[in-house]
């Protein structure tokens, strides 16, 4: 249930870590705080928490270096 003017939080697990975003609705506009940055989105037909999770995941995909397995030390020149 989406509640106007209450600060809510969502969590996303990414690469073994849990990340949290807080958000509130104001006249069907989502104001989300993700890692200290404010993101704004129109609520639309879906639940606001799903939208905020998607915004958080998009931010993580764009701003978190993905750990890639390197060559084992014994094989390195």
Number of C-alpha atoms within 10 A of each C-alpha: 6 14 12 13 14 11 12 15 15 15 15 17 10 12 10 7 7 9 16 15 20 19 22 22 21 14 10 16 15 23 21 27 18 20 13 9 8 12 14 14 15 14 20 11 6 9 11 26 22 12 17 29 20 13 18 24 18 11 13 18 12 10 9 10 8 10 7 6 6 7 8 7 7 6 6 7 4
